[in-house]
Amino acid sequence: MRSRLRPPPSAPAAALLSALGMRRNLTRRTLVCGAATSGGLLIAGGALAACGTPAAQQTEESCVSEDLSDSEQVINFSNWPQYIDVDAVDESRRPTLEAFQQTSGITVTYTEDINDNNEFFGKVQNQLSACQPTGRDIMVLTDWLAARMIRLGWVQSLDKANLPNVTANLLPSLKARPFDPDDSYAVPWQSGLTGIAYNGTVTGEVRTIDDLLTRADLKGRVTALTEMRDTMGLLLQSNGHDPAAFTDAQFDDALEKLRQAVADGQIRRFTGNDYAADLARGDVAACIGWSGDVIQLAAEDPNIVFHAPESGLILFSDNMQVPNQAAHKTNAEKLMDHYYHPAVAAEVAAYVNFICPVAGAQEAMTAIDPELAANPLIFPDEALLARSAVFMALTEEQERTYEQKFQQVIGA
């Protein structure tokens, strides 16, 4: 981790942080290269877990959950590694989480046990399909898996009366998403963008997906992501199609473009977040990558650039959800709402460097790190968001079909 001093907070931010009992976090997360369990691994690749076996659906009537929040002041919170702020001196401490515990009186057991969406789905699938407890009150899942959980009826509907900060401060661009149109089942934890990354030390500017997939000087020096929605979303956009609303024929056209790039030897391999180490070394000249990873790389080497393709970007989120049979839903909702205080959200964003989903956090960030507050990859403007699309919510059959086609092309 790289540490650096920050200026003191503004008076309003200091007052809120003091009221919340928060110690100031003096670190920001930097690059963790090449580890499959690093905090940059926010999107899972590979084949869908149990894609050939339909999972048992539940409803609110078939799976009734009892909330024991009034008598049990606890929360069990599952998240990804390195996806929350930590103390500069003692990295086992998480200042914003400690502040919540101090002000609410609720004890939080925080576990970094989500390393891959598919892997985590395998951990909880049997319990949730049988309406049994998972031992978790909050789990943080990427859009597509959050959508699947909603489709299967495996998560509890949230009480918006317990979420006033979420209601007031959730970014408009993250409201009424296709898989959760009423914002009833998922609260974004952090968001990010998928686009083009390149190492300016070893190549010139890469502006388009077509450049990435066809330029002769990049042959064999390109990687793409194993996550179907990220890679195919960008290819759909490059063909002039909307990743939020496309046809089977349009998907197949985009897939053919990818197949040709593979056959031509343009793409070296398909990766999870391990592309970051290769890009940093210059072994890979350009790739499809995630904004948060590239911010971290650029902090060490300004020649590493994240570029928004002319055709558009893919916007993704990791979402807090309450699984069925979670016994502390009201407590969980209180924690979700805590993280929608702008000053609290800014502390987390300063560490993880992904898009902050909380309106007002950019102003709070200026007291922590003015440079980060001005970074459009953490606080994108309306023009950048207008060029971004959330991948279409898929039916179970679509998910199975598209994934199988994609896996055949990438050789997984």
C-alpha positions in Angstrom: 0.0 0.0 0.0 1.1 3.5 -0.7 0.6 6.1 2.0 0.4 9.9 1.6 -0.7 12.7 3.8 -3.9 14.4 2.9 -5.2 17.9 3.8 -7.6 18.2 6.7 -11.3 17.9 5.8 -13.5 20.8 5.2 -15.5 22.0 8.2 -18.8 20.2 7.1 -17.0 17.0 6.3 -15.1 17.1 9.5 -18.3 17.6 11.5 -19.9 14.6 9.8 -16.9 12.4 10.2 -16.7 13.3 13.9 -20.3 12.7 14.4 -19.9 9.2 12.9 -16.9 8.5 15.0 -14.6 7.9 12.0 -10.9 7.8 12.1 -9.3 9.4 9.0 -8.0 6.8 6.6 -4.6 7.9 5.2 -4.1 5.3 2.5 -5.5 4.7 -0.9 -5.4 1.4 -2.5 -2.7 0.8 -5.1 -1.9 -1.9 -7.5 -2.1 -5.6 -6.5 -0.7 -7.4 -9.5 -1.5 -10.9 -10.8 -3.5 -12.3 -7.9 -6.8 -13.9 -8.6 -8.0 -12.7 -5.3 -7.0 -9.1 -5.6 -9.5 -6.3 -5.1 -9.4 -5.5 -8.8 -11.2 -8.8 -9.6 -14.7 -7.5 -9.6 -16.1 -9.4 -12.5 -15.9 -13.1 -12.8 -15.0 -15.0 -16.0 -15.5 -18.5 -17.1 -18.5 -20.7 -17.7 -21.7 -20.1 -15.7 -21.9 -22.2 -12.5 -24.3 -25.1 -13.0 -25.5 -23.5 -16.3 -27.1 -26.7 -17.4 -29.1 -27.3 -14.2 -32.1 -25.0 -13.7 -32.0 -23.6 -10.1 -35.1 -23.8 -7.9 -37.0 -20.5 -7.8 -38.5 -19.1 -4.7 -41.1 -16.4 -4.0 -41.9 -14.3 -0.9 -44.7 -16.7 -0.2 -42.6 -19.9 -0.6 -39.6 -18.6 1.4 -40.5 -16.5 4.4 -37.6 -14.8 6.2 -37.8 -13.8 9.9 -36.0 -10.6 10.9 -34.4 -10.7 14.3 -32.8 -7.3 14.2 -34.7 -6.0 17.2 -33.2 -8.7 19.4 -29.8 -9.4 17.7 -27.6 -6.4 17.0 -25.4 -8.2 14.5 -24.7 -8.2 10.7 -22.7 -10.8 8.7 -21.3 -9.0 5.6 -19.6 -10.8 2.7 -17.6 -8.7 0.3 -14.7 -8.8 -2.2 -11.1 -8.5 -1.0 -9.6 -5.0 -0.6 -13.0 -3.4 -1.4 -13.4 -1.1 1.6 -11.2 1.5 3.3 -8.6 0.4 5.8 -6.6 2.3 8.4 -3.1 3.5 7.4 -1.4 2.1 10.5 -3.4 -1.1 11.1 -4.9 -2.6 7.9 -7.1 -4.9 9.9 -9.1 -1.9 10.9 -11.8 -0.5 8.6 -12.6 3.1 9.7 -16.0 3.5 8.0 -17.2 0.2 9.3 -15.9 0.9 12.8 -17.8 4.2 12.7 -21.0 2.4 11.8 -20.6 0.0 14.7 -19.9 2.8 17.2 -22.9 4.9 16.2 -25.4 2.0 15.7 -24.4 -0.4 18.4 -24.5 -3.2 15.8 -21.6 -5.6 15.6 -20.5 -6.4 12.0 -18.6 -9.6 11.0 -16.9 -8.5 7.8 -15.7 -11.4 5.6 -13.7 -11.0 2.3 -15.0 -14.3 0.9 -16.2 -13.3 -2.6 -13.3 -13.8 -5.0 -15.4 -14.7 -8.1 -19.1 -14.4 -8.8 -19.4 -18.0 -10.2 -17.5 -19.4 -7.3 -19.6 -17.6 -4.7 -22.8 -18.7 -6.5 -21.6 -22.2 -6.0 -21.2 -21.6 -2.3 -24.7 -20.4 -1.7 -26.7 -22.1 -4.5 -27.8 -25.2 -2.5 -28.9 -23.2 0.5 -30.8 -20.5 -1.3 -32.5 -22.9 -3.7 -33.8 -24.8 -0.6 -34.8 -21.6 1.3 -32.1 -22.2 3.9 -29.9 -19.5 5.6 -26.4 -18.8 4.1 -25.1 -17.2 7.3 -24.9 -13.9 5.5 -27.0 -10.7 5.9 -25.3 -8.8 3.1 -23.6 -10.1 0.0 -22.0 -7.9 -2.7 -22.6 -9.3 -6.2 -21.9 -8.0 -9.7 -24.9 -6.9 -11.8 -25.4 -10.1 -13.7 -25.4 -12.3 -10.6 -27.5 -9.8 -8.7 -30.0 -10.0 -11.6 -30.0 -13.8 -11.4 -30.6 -13.7 -7.7 -33.6 -11.4 -8.2 -34.9 -13.6 -11.0 -34.6 -16.7 -8.9 -36.4 -15.0 -6.0 -33.4 -15.6 -3.7 -33.1 -12.1 -2.2 -35.3 -10.1 0.1 -37.1 -6.9 -0.9 -35.6 -3.9 0.8 -37.6 -1.5 3.0 -37.0 2.0 1.6 -38.1 3.6 4.8 -34.8 2.3 6.2 -32.8 3.7 3.3 -33.3 7.5 3.3 -29.7 8.2 2.3 -29.9 5.7 -0.5 -33.1 7.2 -1.8 -31.7 10.7 -1.7 -28.2 10.1 -2.9 -28.1 7.2 -5.3 -26.8 8.5 -8.6 -29.6 8.9 -11.1 -27.7 6.8 -13.7 -27.9 3.8 -11.3 -31.6 4.1 -10.6 -34.2 1.9 -12.2 -31.7 -0.5 -13.8 -33.2 -3.2 -16.1 -32.8 -6.0 -13.6 -34.2 -4.0 -10.6 -36.6 -1.4 -12.1 -38.0 -0.4 -8.7 -34.7 -0.3 -6.9 -36.1 -2.9 -4.5 -33.5 -5.6 -4.3 -30.0 -4.2 -4.9 -28.0 -1.2 -3.7 -24.8 -0.4 -5.6 -21.7 -0.7 -3.4 -19.2 0.6 -6.1 -19.4 0.9 -9.9 -16.9 0.9 -12.7 -16.4 1.3 -16.4 -15.1 -1.2 -19.0 -13.2 0.3 -21.9 -9.8 0.3 -23.5 -6.5 0.4 -21.6 -3.1 0.8 -23.2 0.5 1.3 -22.2 1.8 4.4 -23.9 5.4 3.4 -23.4 5.0 0.5 -25.9 2.2 1.7 -28.2 0.5 4.7 -29.6 -3.0 5.8 -28.7 -5.7 3.1 -29.1 -9.1 4.9 -29.7 -11.5 2.3 -30.9 -12.4 -1.4 -30.5 -11.8 -1.9 -34.1 -8.2 -0.5 -33.6 -7.7 -2.9 -30.8 -8.9 -5.9 -32.8 -7.3 -5.2 -36.2 -4.3 -2.9 -35.9 -1.2 -4.7 -37.2 1.2 -3.2 -34.6 -1.0 -4.7 -31.8 -1.1 -8.2 -33.2 -0.5 -10.7 -30.4 -0.2 -7.9 -27.9 -3.9 -7.6 -26.9 -6.0 -9.2 -24.2 -9.7 -9.2 -23.7 -11.8 -10.1 -20.6 -13.2 -13.6 -19.9 -16.4 -11.8 -18.6 -18.8 -12.1 -21.5 -20.8 -9.0 -20.7 -17.8 -6.7 -20.7 -16.1 -8.0 -23.8 -19.3 -8.5 -25.8 -20.8 -5.3 -24.6 -18.0 -3.3 -26.1 -18.1 -5.3 -29.3 -21.9 -4.7 -29.6 -21.3 -1.0 -29.2 -18.5 -1.0 -31.8 -21.1 -2.5 -34.3 -23.5 0.3 -33.5 -25.8 -1.8 -31.3 -27.1 -1.1 -27.8 -25.8 -3.6 -25.2 -28.9 -2.7 -23.1 -31.3 -3.9 -25.9 -29.9 -6.2 -28.7 -31.1 -9.1 -30.7 -29.6 -12.6 -31.1 -28.5 -11.7 -34.6 -26.7 -8.6 -33.3 -24.9 -10.7 -30.6 -23.8 -13.2 -33.3 -22.5 -10.4 -35.5 -20.4 -9.0 -32.6 -19.2 -12.5 -31.7 -18.1 -13.1 -35.3 -15.9 -10.0 -35.0 -14.3 -11.4 -31.9 -13.9 -14.9 -33.5 -12.0 -13.3 -36.4 -9.7 -11.4 -34.1 -8.9 -14.7 -32.3 -8.4 -16.5 -35.6 -6.0 -13.8 -36.8 -3.9 -14.0 -33.7 -4.7 -10.4 -32.7 -5.7 -11.5 -29.1 -3.0 -13.1 -27.0 -5.4 -14.4 -24.4 -8.5 -13.8 -22.4 -8.0 -12.8 -18.8 -9.5 -11.9 -15.4 -7.8 -9.0 -13.7 -4.4 -10.5 -14.2 -4.1 -8.4 -17.4 -3.0 -5.6 -15.1 0.4 -7.1 -14.4 1.1 -7.7 -18.1 -0.1 -4.2 -19.0 2.1 -2.6 -16.4 5.2 -4.5 -17.7 4.4 -3.7 -21.3 4.1 -7.4 -22.2 0.5 -6.5 -23.3 0.3 -3.2 -25.3 -3.5 -2.8 -25.0 -6.5 -4.5 -23.7 -10.1 -4.4 -22.6 -9.9 -3.4 -19.0 -11.6 -2.0 -15.9 -11.4 1.7 -14.9 -10.5 1.1 -11.2 -7.5 -1.2 -12.1 -6.2 1.4 -14.6 -6.4 4.2 -12.1 -4.2 2.2 -9.8 -1.8 1.4 -12.6 -1.7 5.0 -13.7 -0.8 6.1 -10.2 2.5 4.3 -10.6 3.0 4.9 -14.4 1.2 7.8 -16.1 1.9 6.2 -19.5 -0.9 3.7 -18.7 -4.1 5.1 -20.0 -7.8 4.2 -19.7 -9.6 5.3 -22.9 -13.3 5.6 -23.5 -13.9 4.0 -26.9 -15.7 6.3 -29.4 -18.5 3.8 -29.6 -19.1 3.8 -25.8 -18.3 2.0 -22.5 -19.9 -0.6 -20.3 -21.1 0.5 -16.9 -21.2 -2.2 -14.2 -21.9 -2.2 -10.4 -21.3 -4.5 -7.5 -24.5 -4.6 -5.4 -25.4 -5.1 -1.8 -28.2 -7.6 -1.5 -29.9 -9.3 1.5 -30.3 -13.1 0.8 -33.4 -15.1 1.8 -33.3 -16.3 5.4 -30.9 -13.6 6.4 -32.0 -12.9 10.0 -30.9 -9.3 10.3 -32.4 -7.4 7.3 -33.2 -4.2 9.1 -29.7 -4.1 10.5 -28.3 -4.7 7.0 -30.4 -1.8 5.6 -29.0 0.5 8.3 -25.5 -0.4 7.2 -26.4 0.2 3.5 -27.7 3.6 4.4 -24.6 4.4 6.4 -22.5 4.0 3.2 -24.7 6.5 1.4 -23.6 9.4 3.6 -21.4 11.4 1.1 -18.5 11.7 3.5 -18.5 8.0 4.2 -18.8 7.1 0.6 -15.9 9.4 -0.2 -13.6 7.6 2.3 -14.3 4.3 0.6 -13.9 5.7 -2.9 -10.6 7.2 -2.0 -9.3 3.8 -1.2 -10.9 1.5 -3.8 -10.7 4.0 -6.7 -13.9 2.8 -8.5 -16.9 4.9 -9.4 -18.6 6.1 -6.3 -22.4 5.6 -6.6 -23.2 8.3 -4.1 -24.3 11.9 -5.1 -22.4 14.5 -3.0 -19.4 12.3 -2.4 -17.3 14.2 -5.0 -17.6 17.4 -2.9 -16.6 15.4 0.2 -13.7 13.9 -1.7 -12.1 17.3 -2.3 -11.2 17.4 1.4 -9.6 14.0 1.1 -7.8 14.1 -2.2 -8.6 16.9 -4.7 -6.9 14.9 -7.5 -9.2 12.0 -7.1 -12.2 14.3 -6.8 -11.4 15.5 -10.3 -10.9 12.1 -11.7 -13.8 11.3 -14.2 -13.2 7.6 -13.7 -14.3 7.9 -10.1 -16.8 10.8 -10.5 -17.8 10.6 -14.2 -19.7 13.6 -15.7 -23.0 13.3 -17.5 -21.3 13.3 -20.9 -19.3 10.2 -20.0 -22.3 8.4 -18.4 -24.3 9.2 -21.5 -21.9 7.1 -23.5 -22.1 4.2 -21.0 -24.5 1.3 -21.1 -25.5 -1.4 -18.6 -25.6 -4.8 -20.3 -29.1 -6.1 -20.9 -30.7 -8.2 -18.2 -30.9 -11.8 -19.6 -33.3 -14.6 -19.2 -32.0 -17.9 -18.0 -32.1 -19.3 -21.5 -30.3 -16.2 -23.0 -27.7 -16.4 -20.3 -27.0 -20.0 -21.1 -26.9 -19.6 -24.8 -24.8 -16.5 -25.0 -22.3 -17.8 -22.5 -21.9 -21.1 -24.3 -21.3 -19.3 -27.6 -18.8 -16.9 -26.0 -16.9 -19.7 -24.3 -16.5 -21.5 -27.6 -14.8 -18.5 -29.1 -12.5 -17.7 -26.3 -11.5 -21.4 -25.9 -12.5 -21.7 -22.2 
